[in-house]
Amino acid sequence: MEACSDYNRNGSDNVEELQFSQLSLGTAADQRRTLPDHACSYCGIHSQSSVTKCLGCKKWFCNSRGGTSSSHIIWHLVKARHKEVQLHPSSQLGEITLECYNCSVRNVFSLGFIPAKRDTVVVILCRPCASAPSSKDVMWDATQWQPLIHERQLISWLVPAPSAKAQQHSKAVTSQQIRSLEESWARSSGANIADADNPGAELDIQKVLLRYEDAYQYQTIFGPLVKIEADHDRRMKEAHTQDGITVRWDTSLNSRRLAYFQLPKYELGEVRLAIGDELRLSYSGPLLQEPWDGSGYVVKLPNSTNDDICIELSSTNTPSDISNGFAVDFVWKSTTFDRMQAAMKKFAVMESSVSEYIYHKLLGHDIDKVELGTKLPKHFHAPGLPALNAPQIEAIKSALRSPLSLIQGPPGTGKTVTTAALVYHLAKANTGKILVCAPSNVAVDQLTEKVDKTGLRVVRITARNREELESRISHLELHTQALMNDTIPELQKLHRLKTAVGELSRSDQAQYRRLRHGSEMEILNHADVILCTCVGAGDRRLSDFRFRTVLIDESTQASEPECLIPLVMGARQVVLIGDHQQLGPVILSKAAANAGLSQSLFERLVFLGLRPHRLVVQYRMHPCLSEFPSNFFYEGSLQNGVTAQERTRSDIGFPWPNPAKPMMILACNGVEEIASNGTSYINRVEASACEKIVTRMLKSNLSPEQIGVITPYEGQRSWVVHHMVQAGTLVGDAYKEVEVASVDAFQGREKDYIIVSCVRNNEHQGIGFLSDPRRLNVALTRAKYGIIILGSPKVLSRNPLWHELLSYYKHYGVLVEGQLNHLVRSTARLSKPRAPKGSHALSGRSMLVGRSTMRYIPPDLEAAASAQGVPAPSDIGHGPGTTLNSTLYRRFFDGSSIPASVLAQDSYTDQPSTLLFSQDLDLHSQQFTQQETVLLGAAGSTQAARIGDGAGQALHEKGSNTFNPRMHASIMFSHSDRVLGGEQSTNHRSAFSHDTGPALSQNFLTQESIYEASQFTQDAHTQDFTQY
């Protein structure tokens, strides 16, 4: 230690080099003895000016990246969720703790500096203080504020990076080792880097397969994954105790005690809360003789007008005269995971849980196709619902006759209406009850509303802890119908007494529960349709029921074990509805997600060759807004049920660069910053641009409810809300009423105008969430009238996915820069796209495949493809799972032919009833015009169909049983383009002859311009050419 002290005083490079040479010798304990206490806990670097102390755990870390994306101190602060740091006593600034000069906050992620105007000093301020009007002091210019962390590294004048020699002699530490070490520290603070070299039991996790030998193997694989997710969820919830909470007390209309408070961890995005979650409120201060605690359920969450969380406590014995010094704990319940495990066990041991056909299909077994003898109705329109178009009717027809069917509903295609109509016809065709589920309460409530309009007897089952929540469908909920049941007058009498008095005697309470249960069973027995969440299907009130028909809406957002809960209740007919091109299940554990728990049952069935029926007529977006999503995500198959005139508002006077196309990408060059929670990002320049756009729209006679702001990052969401209110020039609560939410929160919803803040702008980190194609698809398809995207073209264009979008916008002259009142075409040059890590170049192009797709690939899918008789190219892959196998993707995305049974995207290419219609088609009456049109088949075939009097006639067919998903498979042409004769178009960019199919098919998910087919419609020298 004396040598170390001498080193600390003298800073000898020779001693430093000697100690780092010793680092490679001996045990971990020996290594720590040779290093000073302030050595980096990751790599051992101990240059005094280059290390900082984490005050959360008292460990030291250096400011070196060490070959990773972040400096070691930032790595630790993010992973450990610590936020306060202290410099070394011998550093240039001495032993100081970094904090805000104005408010003394010590969150380093929120701190920045401003050069003083007069003196050669800098002022450290937190981001809120720097942006507040009161901070615009004569001492400094608040607009010069810069964060202390840049590119995930402390700025060099504050903590210099270690010398090259020091880094050369330090211990090399990988990102995976850092993650493992942080996980080890969470269990034991004495763990060292050697423990990170032992990944542990996670390597033994079995991955989700495509096919299973039997239900026992299925349970053996999924059971541990559900447990991993449950353990992770429990640790996350129990680790988030929040102290120092101020509570405001109130009383509800039903005389229950309400507690209002703000939860900083929720505001920072560190925890997730939902209506109905249970929280524990406690107090152990000096104002009470004994500690107090009480549990309650969340009945209100913060919104744009109020930041308070409200819980309704089950006990009226509360310290309502005390307001400060409370603590909040998250109460974790295993109900969700217990029901998943129970469903898998039931699937394995009970033959009656599902039909034999469903059993084998779920396990991926080859089994002869079965068609039900359901009598189809003469008319498919359901009472109280809008008229259906032909693709919707075809989907319903197929579902009525099939024991297992998939319906894919791209954005705005009327999926909810189709689902409600299908439920109506299923109820009329079957004698038993229909069980309808969805993964979220919001989705179930929306569907309940629609199904109720058909006149069916509908019952909505909610969890007990949600029964007191206000809802627009509360009159349909089971507990409400049970209490309104006039066949049991004694129950109504006891309920009135309970409402008046507040509590019943023990004997009356027992009688009340017994009568209520009997009334609920009576209501359920008389119902036509029962609706609940997938997890809610495990409710004990449904345990004695068997459901022949089960329909799961939004099934692509549910994990497979979650879907299994309603299926094992006797399903003989199953309908899964969703869209695997939009966001999938939310799995918090990376280990479980990487092993396949993030893959939905819908998606696995698609891999197995079950063909979904795609709804192809969208009624939401302006045609120019639907063009790119249609071409990129749905092979050009989406047709527009609305015209450009119906989606154009000329009264708002917004400065669109191209008035005919209400869309634009506004180049913003603001640098991203780590948000105050340490796990998210903000971009202040984009937030400022967002405020100006919202202000312009509000001044143009738009209401706040018509505008939505989408961002992938919680940090940016919070900052945009804060900045609009603080910097906006409009008075009142207009800004607070503008919804600002994540991409996930907007799925399934729409706004007239959408602003997308991309946030990311860096040199080393990439674009994170934005690289997920499904997340981009959701963001692009929420707007009805117009969309504005804020981002850095230079950074975004490095990603192949975004390069296509930027090229598309640039082609139409809507990639712009400058102020709103003076927008000009952007001069930014798009970067050359980088091949995503884990992807492979196919056919000489960098493909958007690999981990960047965020899509799980079963390890046995390769064998499944081989079983279909597909010739196997040389395998250059990197193994199974999420690290992609190139052979598999070559089969899926290359120009080679694949049997149609391998993929599921071809249903709309070979069924006349789902052909894509021209503008002259009356979608509601299903009467076709006499205009002749042609449909190009996939994989190079020229499968043409002439649509005249409503019947499709195949004119030419070649290779019709092959399918290539890269083909823009469904593009409409008029007869005047002479496509039937095989003549090439005069447009040199798109030659659509019968022998150019494979060349055109290369556009899908490649670096070539995927909007050329749509551009052809713009350049063609004829007005008869129609392509929606």
KENU-127397 format. One record per residue (C-alpha): z, x, y. Coordinates in steps of 0.05 Angstrom, whole numbers, padded with zeros to 5 digits, always signed. Layout:
N
ZXY
...
***
This chain:
1028
+00000+00000+00000
+00012+00059+00047
-00060+00080+00037
-00082+00010+00054
-00040+00012+00117
-00071+00078+00136
-00139+00047+00125
-00120-00013+00167
-00101+00033+00224
-00158+00082+00219
-00215+00039+00190
-00241+00097+00148
-00309+00082+00116
-00293+00133+00061
-00231+00095+00039
-00270+00030+00041
-00324+00059-00003
-00273+00088-00052
-00238+00021-00059
-00302-00017-00071
-00322+00034-00124
-00255+00020-00157
-00270-00054-00155
-00317-00048-00213
-00264-00016-00257
-00202-00043-00290
-00175-00113-00293
-00174-00166-00240
-00101-00152-00226
-00116-00078-00218
-00172-00095-00169
-00126-00137-00126
-00075-00080-00124
-00127-00032-00097
-00148-00079-00041
-00108-00099+00021
-00081-00169+00027
-00135-00188+00077
-00192-00173+00028
-00242-00229+00017
-00219-00272-00041
-00290-00277-00065
-00322-00208-00059
-00267-00161-00037
-00295-00141+00031
-00238-00123+00078
-00267-00099+00143
-00215-00124+00192
-00265-00151+00243
-00306-00187+00189
-00251-00228+00155
-00215-00291+00174
-00154-00326+00145
-00157-00397+00121
-00093-00430+00145
-00099-00485+00093
-00087-00437+00034
-00069-00370+00068
-00128-00335+00034
-00176-00287+00069
-00252-00292+00068
-00307-00251+00099
-00365-00273+00142
-00418-00246+00094
-00468-00290+00059
-00469-00245-00002
-00538-00270-00022
-00518-00344-00018
-00535-00397+00034
-00468-00393+00071
-00418-00341+00092
-00358-00337+00046
-00309-00366+00096
-00354-00427+00106
-00364-00434+00031
-00289-00438+00022
-00274-00484+00081
-00326-00534+00056
-00306-00533-00017
-00231-00534-00004
-00238-00584+00053
-00197-00538+00098
-00212-00533+00172
-00166-00483+00208
-00177-00408+00211
-00143-00348+00242
-00173-00281+00261
-00145-00214+00236
-00093-00181+00282
-00138-00120+00289
-00200-00159+00307
-00228-00154+00378
-00195-00220+00398
-00130-00206+00361
-00090-00252+00316
-00111-00319+00346
-00119-00387+00315
-00183-00419+00339
-00169-00484+00376
-00197-00527+00432
-00176-00506+00502
-00172-00579+00524
-00140-00618+00467
-00115-00562+00420
-00153-00589+00359
-00162-00534+00307
-00220-00561+00266
-00268-00502+00266
-00326-00547+00246
-00317-00584+00312
-00306-00524+00356
-00356-00490+00402
-00359-00447+00464
-00383-00453+00535
-00394-00392+00580
-00351-00398+00643
-00390-00400+00709
-00351-00348+00747
-00314-00303+00699
-00340-00262+00641
-00303-00306+00592
-00320-00364+00546
-00282-00428+00537
-00272-00457+00467
-00278-00532+00466
-00286-00583+00411
-00349-00624+00408
-00318-00690+00434
-00285-00655+00493
-00349-00619+00511
-00388-00685+00511
-00335-00726+00547
-00348-00739+00622
-00281-00708+00639
-00302-00642+00610
-00356-00632+00662
-00311-00589+00702
-00333-00542+00757
-00308-00486+00712
-00365-00493+00662
-00430-00527+00646
-00418-00573+00586
-00493-00575+00570
-00487-00501+00549
-00438-00518+00492
-00456-00484+00426
-00420-00490+00359
-00379-00431+00332
-00416-00439+00266
-00490-00426+00265
-00532-00429+00202
-00468-00437+00162
-00439-00372+00188
-00388-00358+00243
-00424-00331+00304
-00428-00255+00305
-00391-00241+00371
-00331-00278+00343
-00331-00251+00271
-00384-00198+00258
-00418-00196+00190
-00395-00137+00146
-00435-00073+00149
-00492-00064+00100
-00452-00009+00065
-00392-00055+00056
-00436-00110+00027
-00471-00061-00019
-00405-00039-00050
-00374-00109-00054
-00372-00152-00115
-00434-00195-00122
-00413-00268-00127
-00461-00325-00142
-00458-00395-00115
-00440-00421-00184
-00382-00372-00189
-00357-00395-00121
-00359-00468-00142
-00323-00451-00207
-00270-00410-00171
-00256-00465-00121
-00248-00515-00179
-00200-00466-00212
-00160-00459-00147
-00154-00535-00144
-00117-00531-00210
-00082-00464-00200
-00078-00425-00135
-00070-00360-00174
-00139-00362-00207
-00187-00304-00192
-00260-00291-00194
-00257-00272-00267
-00241-00345-00283
-00306-00365-00250
-00344-00328-00304
-00318-00378-00355
-00353-00444-00338
-00309-00481-00387
-00322-00542-00428
-00375-00571-00382
-00428-00531-00418
-00413-00571-00481
-00430-00637-00449
-00485-00673-00487
-00542-00696-00444
-00568-00767-00443
-00626-00776-00491
-00688-00819-00491
-00677-00844-00562
-00614-00850-00605
-00605-00853-00680
-00554-00909-00675
-00503-00939-00628
-00450-00890-00650
-00491-00831-00624
-00503-00871-00561
-00428-00880-00551
-00414-00807-00569
-00459-00784-00512
-00445-00835-00458
-00370-00841-00471
-00351-00771-00448
-00396-00777-00387
-00361-00840-00365
-00294-00805-00374
-00318-00746-00332
-00339-00793-00277
-00273-00831-00282
-00231-00767-00278
-00272-00743-00218
-00264-00810-00183
-00189-00810-00196
-00180-00739-00169
-00220-00756-00107
-00180-00819-00093
-00111-00789-00106
-00125-00727-00065
-00136-00765-00001
-00066-00783+00024
-00067-00791+00099
-00003-00781+00140
+00015-00798+00211
-00018-00866+00211
-00005-00917+00267
-00003-00989+00243
-00014-01053+00281
+00016-01114+00246
-00010-01185+00245
-00007-01248+00203
-00067-01281+00169
-00083-01355+00168
-00052-01360+00099
+00012-01328+00124
-00002-01260+00092
+00018-01196+00127
-00041-01157+00155
-00039-01083+00172
-00091-01053+00219
-00100-00978+00224
-00151-00923+00233
-00164-00874+00176
-00192-00808+00201
-00215-00787+00131
-00257-00850+00127
-00286-00840+00196
-00304-00768+00177
-00339-00792+00114
-00290-00756+00067
-00273-00819+00029
-00309-00883+00012
-00279-00952+00019
-00304-01021+00000
-00279-01091+00012
-00228-01106-00042
-00205-01034-00053
-00130-01026-00059
-00090-00981-00012
-00016-00964-00012
+00020-00962+00055
+00087-00925+00057
+00141-00904+00107
+00197-00854+00097
+00219-00840+00168
+00287-00844+00200
+00280-00915+00225
+00292-00943+00155
+00352-00929+00110
+00308-00928+00048
+00234-00910+00040
+00186-00970+00040
+00118-00979+00008
+00072-01037-00003
+00002-01046-00032
-00054-01087-00004
-00128-01099-00010
-00180-01080+00042
-00206-01143+00077
-00240-01110+00136
-00276-01044+00148
-00295-01010+00213
-00359-01033+00245
-00397-01021+00309
-00346-01062+00350
-00281-01042+00318
-00255-00978+00285
-00196-01009+00248
-00187-01018+00174
-00148-01080+00154
-00110-01091+00090
-00076-01155+00068
-00009-01139+00035
+00017-01177-00025
+00088-01175+00001
+00115-01207+00065
+00173-01157+00066
+00143-01107+00114
+00172-01063+00169
+00132-01099+00222
+00176-01072+00279
+00154-01001+00263
+00085-00977+00282
+00083-00901+00275
+00094-00850+00219
+00061-00887+00161
+00023-00856+00103
-00037-00885+00067
-00052-00871-00007
-00112-00893-00047
-00094-00933-00109
-00142-00914-00165
-00156-00965-00219
-00192-00952-00283
-00218-01023-00292
-00291-01005-00280
-00292-00947-00329
-00250-00983-00381
-00300-01039-00383
-00358-00990-00392
-00322-00957-00451
-00305-01025-00481
-00378-01046-00475
-00403-00984-00511
-00352-00993-00566
-00373-01066-00574
-00446-01045-00577
-00429-00996-00633
-00385-01040-00677
-00406-01112-00665
-00473-01133-00693
-00470-01198-00653
-00464-01163-00587
-00540-01163-00577
-00599-01186-00618
-00630-01139-00669
-00692-01131-00625
-00652-01114-00563
-00609-01066-00604
-00668-01025-00627
-00703-01027-00560
-00641-01001-00524
-00636-00944-00573
-00710-00927-00565
-00731-00945-00636
-00803-00964-00651
-00804-01038-00667
-00858-01090-00671
-00868-01130-00608
-00836-01198-00608
-00858-01257-00565
-00813-01316-00553
-00839-01386-00563
-00818-01409-00494
-00860-01466-00468
-00887-01446-00401
-00880-01496-00343
-00941-01527-00311
-00918-01506-00242
-00879-01443-00227
-00854-01459-00158
-00779-01472-00157
-00746-01525-00113
-00720-01500-00047
-00757-01433-00052
-00821-01408-00019
-00886-01413-00057
-00901-01355-00104
-00962-01311-00105
-01002-01293-00168
-00966-01227-00184
-00899-01261-00178
-00921-01318-00225
-00948-01268-00275
-00882-01231-00276
-00845-01296-00288
-00893-01316-00344
-00883-01250-00379
-00807-01252-00372
-00803-01322-00400
-00840-01302-00464
-00810-01232-00474
-00742-01215-00504
-00740-01152-00460
-00778-01146-00395
-00778-01104-00332
-00798-01128-00263
-00810-01076-00209
-00801-01101-00138
-00826-01052-00085
-00800-01062-00014
-00814-01129+00018
-00850-01159-00043
-00804-01220-00049
-00762-01194-00107
-00702-01239-00092
-00745-01301-00087
-00781-01283-00152
-00714-01270-00186
-00685-01337-00163
-00748-01373-00187
-00744-01337-00254
-00671-01357-00262
-00690-01430-00249
-00744-01430-00302
-00700-01393-00352
-00646-01445-00342
-00696-01501-00353
-00727-01468-00414
-00661-01452-00449
-00603-01495-00470
-00550-01441-00459
-00521-01412-00395
-00555-01356-00358
-00514-01295-00338
-00541-01263-00275
-00512-01196-00252
-00523-01141-00201
-00485-01076-00189
-00460-01095-00119
-00426-01156-00090
-00476-01159-00033
-00534-01165-00081
-00499-01218-00122
-00482-01259-00061
-00554-01257-00036
-00580-01279-00103
-00527-01334-00109
-00551-01364-00044
-00623-01366-00068
-00608-01394-00137
-00564-01448-00107
-00623-01474-00067
-00659-01492-00132
-00607-01546-00149
-00578-01512-00210
-00503-01514-00223
-00483-01445-00198
-00416-01409-00205
-00402-01343-00172
-00345-01303-00205
-00308-01254-00160
-00252-01206-00174
-00183-01235-00160
-00173-01186-00102
-00235-01213-00067
-00218-01287-00071
-00187-01290-00002
-00246-01256+00033
-00290-01297+00077
-00359-01308+00049
-00419-01352+00064
-00421-01372-00009
-00346-01383-00018
-00359-01456-00037
-00396-01431-00098
-00341-01383-00121
-00303-01401-00183
-00234-01403-00153
-00258-01449-00097
-00293-01497-00145
-00232-01496-00191
-00185-01517-00134
-00233-01571-00111
-00239-01600-00181
-00216-01672-00173
-00207-01681-00248
-00140-01645-00243
-00102-01678-00185
-00037-01641-00202
-00071-01574-00189
-00093-01597-00120
-00023-01621-00105
+00008-01554-00124
-00044-01517-00084
-00028-01558-00022
+00045-01544-00033
+00032-01469-00041
-00009-01468+00023
+00045-01504+00062
+00105-01467+00035
+00075-01399+00020
+00107-01390-00049
+00121-01435-00108
+00181-01436-00153
+00176-01397-00219
+00163-01460-00260
+00113-01488-00209
+00077-01422-00206
+00070-01420-00282
+00044-01491-00282
-00004-01475-00224
-00033-01415-00263
-00042-01456-00326
-00076-01514-00290
-00120-01467-00250
-00143-01431-00313
-00160-01497-00346
-00199-01519-00285
-00237-01454-00283
-00257-01460-00356
-00281-01531-00343
-00324-01507-00285
-00353-01450-00325
-00369-01495-00384
-00410-01541-00340
-00448-01486-00303
-00522-01472-00312
-00519-01403-00282
-00460-01355-00276
-00466-01298-00227
-00423-01236-00221
-00427-01161-00214
-00443-01120-00276
-00370-01096-00279
-00347-01168-00265
-00381-01190-00329
-00322-01158-00365
-00274-01208-00332
-00226-01239-00382
-00247-01309-00360
-00316-01295-00391
-00290-01263-00455
-00301-01325-00498
-00371-01339-00473
-00437-01316-00504
-00499-01311-00462
-00567-01315-00495
-00603-01296-00431
-00579-01240-00385
-00614-01220-00321
-00594-01158-00281
-00620-01153-00210
-00621-01085-00174
-00613-01054-00243
-00641-00988-00220
-00578-00979-00177
-00532-00987-00237
-00514-00934-00288
-00533-00949-00360
-00462-00961-00385
-00452-01008-00326
-00513-01049-00347
-00486-01051-00418
-00425-01092-00398
-00463-01158-00389
-00514-01142-00443
-00464-01139-00501
-00443-01211-00488
-00493-01236-00539
-00559-01222-00503
-00622-01246-00539
-00666-01244-00478
-00659-01191-00423
-00693-01184-00356
-00682-01121-00315
-00705-01124-00242
-00707-01065-00195
-00749-01008-00168
-00742-00939-00197
-00780-00911-00137
-00720-00928-00093
-00649-00902-00095
-00614-00899-00163
-00542-00903-00185
-00488-00866-00145
-00453-00816-00190
-00399-00774-00157
-00390-00723-00211
-00446-00671-00210
-00432-00654-00283
-00441-00726-00305
-00501-00736-00260
-00536-00674-00285
-00523-00696-00357
-00561-00761-00345
-00510-00812-00322
-00551-00818-00258
-00609-00846-00297
-00613-00922-00299
-00628-00962-00361
-00690-00989-00326
-00716-00918-00316
-00702-00897-00388
-00740-00958-00414
-00798-00938-00369
-00798-00869-00402
-00798-00905-00469
-00863-00940-00451
-00838-01009-00432
-00886-01030-00377
-00856-01063-00316
-00892-01119-00280
-00900-01096-00209
-00898-01145-00150
-00953-01120-00105
-00957-01165-00043
-00910-01142+00012
-00889-01190+00068
-00845-01144+00109
-00882-01087+00142
-00938-01080+00192
-00999-01058+00150
-00999-00988+00180
-00926-00980+00160
-00939-00999+00088
-01000-00955+00079
-00965-00889+00066
-00911-00916+00020
-00963-00955-00018
-01009-00895-00028
-00954-00845-00041
-00902-00883-00081
-00942-00940-00112
-01011-00910-00124
-01043-00952-00069
-01025-01017-00103
-00986-01053-00048
-01024-01108-00011
-01004-01139+00054
-00983-01211+00058
-00977-01204+00134
-01030-01184+00184
-01026-01132+00239
-01027-01188+00291
-00966-01221+00259
-00928-01155+00262
-00948-01134+00333
-00905-01147+00394
-00941-01134+00459
-00884-01161+00502
-00836-01103+00493
-00879-01051+00527
-00856-00993+00484
-00898-00929+00494
-00928-00923+00425
-00976-00863+00423
-01027-00906+00386
-01017-00979+00406
-01053-01002+00343
-01002-00965+00300
-00929-00977+00320
-00903-00914+00288
-00890-00843+00309
-00855-00778+00292
-00822-00749+00354
-00813-00674+00347
-00741-00654+00363
-00721-00581+00360
-00646-00588+00364
-00609-00544+00314
-00567-00577+00261
-00492-00568+00264
-00438-00578+00211
-00401-00642+00225
-00326-00643+00237
-00313-00663+00164
-00345-00598+00141
-00388-00633+00089
-00440-00667+00132
-00488-00650+00190
-00504-00673+00260
-00561-00659+00308
-00542-00672+00380
-00613-00669+00406
-00636-00723+00358
-00575-00765+00376
-00593-00759+00449
-00666-00779+00434
-00640-00837+00393
-00598-00862+00451
-00658-00860+00499
-00702-00897+00450
-00650-00951+00437
-00639-00959+00512
-00713-00966+00524
-00718-01019+00469
-00658-01058+00495
-00688-01058+00564
-00753-01085+00533
-00722-01152+00514
-00703-01131+00443
-00635-01153+00418
-00587-01103+00386
-00593-01140+00320
-00668-01124+00317
-00656-01049+00319
-00631-01005+00263
-00616-00930+00262
-00620-00895+00195
-00595-00825+00180
-00580-00791+00113
-00516-00759+00140
-00449-00792+00155
-00434-00740+00208
-00497-00759+00246
-00483-00833+00238
-00414-00824+00269
-00441-00780+00325
-00498-00827+00343
-00450-00885+00349
-00404-00842+00393
-00460-00814+00436
-00495-00881+00449
-00431-00913+00474
-00413-00852+00516
-00480-00831+00544
-00518-00898+00545
-00534-00926+00614
-00528-01000+00594
-00462-01036+00605
-00427-01081+00556
-00426-01077+00480
-00501-01074+00468
-00498-01004+00437
-00440-01023+00392
-00481-01080+00363
-00538-01034+00342
-00529-01019+00269
-00526-00946+00251
-00521-00933+00177
-00542-00888+00119
-00605-00895+00078
-00563-00921+00020
-00531-00975+00063
-00600-01000+00086
-00630-01007+00017
-00651-01079+00005
-00647-01095+00080
-00694-01096+00139
-00697-01092+00215
-00753-01106+00265
-00750-01034+00290
-00723-00973+00254
-00705-00905+00282
-00696-00849+00230
-00657-00787+00249
-00673-00731+00199
-00619-00683+00227
-00639-00621+00188
-00666-00561+00226
-00648-00492+00200
-00676-00427+00173
-00638-00420+00108
-00611-00486+00081
-00672-00530+00067
-00672-00605+00081
-00621-00630+00030
-00621-00705+00019
-00688-00712+00054
-00724-00679-00004
-00710-00739-00048
-00775-00781-00051
-00736-00844-00066
-00692-00835-00004
-00754-00826+00039
-00786-00887+00009
-00726-00930+00028
-00724-00902+00099
-00798-00914+00111
-00798-00986+00086
-00741-01019+00125
-00781-01034+00189
-00821-01097+00201
-00854-01081+00268
-00846-01007+00281
-00814-00941+00261
-00795-00878+00299
-00777-00814+00261
-00738-00759+00296
-00742-00690+00265
-00768-00619+00266
-00840-00616+00240
-00835-00541+00228
-00775-00548+00181
-00793-00614+00149
-00864-00592+00132
-00838-00537+00087
-00825-00593+00037
-00888-00619+00002
-00865-00690+00008
-00855-00687+00083
-00917-00645+00093
-00958-00704+00069
-00922-00752+00115
-00929-00706+00175
-01003-00696+00160
-01013-00770+00156
-00979-00783+00223
-01016-00724+00255
-01083-00752+00232
-01070-00817+00269
-01046-00781+00331
-00974-00805+00325
-00940-00738+00314
-00916-00727+00386
-00868-00691+00430
-00840-00697+00501
-00803-00750+00539
-00812-00824+00524
-00850-00836+00589
-00896-00777+00576
-00910-00769+00502
-00964-00720+00482
-00991-00699+00415
-00947-00646+00384
-00973-00576+00385
-00926-00554+00329
-00961-00522+00270
-00940-00549+00203
-00909-00498+00157
-00940-00482+00091
-00903-00523+00039
-00857-00485-00007
-00858-00498-00082
-00793-00534-00095
-00742-00494-00134
-00748-00512-00207
-00819-00540-00199
-00884-00513-00224
-00954-00505-00198
-01002-00550-00236
-01077-00547-00231
-01071-00494-00178
-01029-00537-00132
-00954-00539-00119
-00930-00603-00149
-00872-00646-00124
-00837-00642-00190
-00773-00609-00213
-00704-00616-00184
-00733-00637-00117
-00751-00704-00146
-00676-00719-00157
-00697-00752-00222
-00665-00738-00290
-00711-00720-00347
-00684-00733-00418
-00687-00670-00461
-00721-00706-00518
-00776-00735-00476
-00821-00677-00496
-00813-00697-00569
-00827-00769-00551
-00892-00750-00517
-00912-00709-00577
-00899-00768-00622
-00950-00807-00583
-01003-00757-00605
-01011-00721-00539
-01039-00650-00549
-00986-00600-00527
-01008-00548-00477
-00972-00482-00475
-00900-00492-00455
-00881-00454-00392
-00821-00497-00376
-00750-00479-00361
-00717-00523-00412
-00693-00595-00416
-00653-00638-00369
-00658-00635-00294
-00687-00564-00299
-00756-00588-00312
-00800-00577-00372
-00869-00560-00346
-00906-00583-00409
-00877-00652-00400
-00898-00656-00327
-00966-00628-00342
-00975-00687-00388
-00949-00735-00337
-00984-00710-00275
-01043-00669-00297
-01113-00696-00303
-01109-00699-00379
-01109-00767-00412
-01044-00798-00435
-01036-00859-00479
-01016-00917-00435
-00955-00930-00478
-00924-00865-00454
-00920-00889-00382
-00904-00954-00348
-00943-00953-00284
-01007-00984-00313
-00988-01057-00317
-01024-01073-00253
-01088-01038-00276
-01103-01079-00337
-01080-01150-00323
-01127-01195-00284
-01071-01237-00255
-01041-01176-00220
-01106-01151-00190
-01100-01133-00117
-01130-01185-00072
-01171-01177-00009
-01152-01208+00057
-01193-01270+00043
-01146-01291-00014
-01099-01349-00001
-01038-01319-00035
-01001-01385-00040
-01056-01431-00066
-01084-01376-00111
-01155-01397-00091
-01202-01338-00090
-01260-01330-00042
-01330-01316-00065
-01327-01246-00037
-01342-01197-00093
-01292-01141-00101
-01282-01085-00150
-01221-01052-00180
-01224-00979-00199
-01188-00964-00264
-01144-00904-00275
-01156-00835-00306
-01228-00831-00288
-01249-00897-00318
-01290-00945-00276
-01258-01009-00298
-01291-01058-00250
-01273-01130-00242
-01313-01182-00203
-01268-01235-00173
-01306-01299-00158
-01279-01366-00178
-01211-01340-00200
-01231-01307-00265
-01236-01232-00271
-01296-01206-00310
-01298-01135-00335
-01364-01104-00315
-01355-01034-00340
-01300-01002-00380
-01292-00931-00401
-01228-00901-00428
-01189-00964-00411
-01131-00946-00457
-01115-00883-00418
-01074-00877-00356
-01063-00824-00302
-01007-00839-00253
-01037-00794-00200
-01094-00843-00190
-01094-00889-00131
-01107-00941-00183
-01117-01005-00145
-01161-01000-00084
-01205-01058-00063
-01278-01051-00044
-01328-01102-00020
-01394-01112-00054
-01430-01084+00007
-01404-01014-00009
-01447-01014-00072
-01392-00984-00113
-01414-01023-00174
-01480-00985-00175
-01444-00918-00175
-01472-00898-00107
-01430-00851-00067
-01401-00871+00000
-01430-00843+00063
-01360-00816+00078
-01362-00744+00056
-01286-00741+00048
-01280-00795-00005
-01336-00803-00055
-01318-00861-00099
-01369-00859-00155
-01356-00874-00227
-01353-00801-00246
-01305-00778-00192
-01242-00811-00217
-01208-00748-00242
-01221-00712-00176
-01192-00769-00136
-01133-00774-00182
-01109-00706-00159
-01084-00736-00094
-01021-00766-00124
-00960-00722-00112
-01000-00660-00096
-01011-00618-00035
-01078-00652-00021
-01080-00707+00031
-01058-00770-00005
-01080-00816+00050
-01154-00802+00044
-01166-00867+00007
-01136-00905+00065
-01173-00862+00116
-01237-00883+00082
-01223-00954+00105
-01218-00929+00177
-01282-00888+00176
-01327-00931+00134
-01386-00958+00175
-01378-01029+00153
-01332-01086+00171
-01336-01115+00101
-01294-01060+00070
-01223-01085+00059
-01163-01046+00034
-01093-01070+00048
***
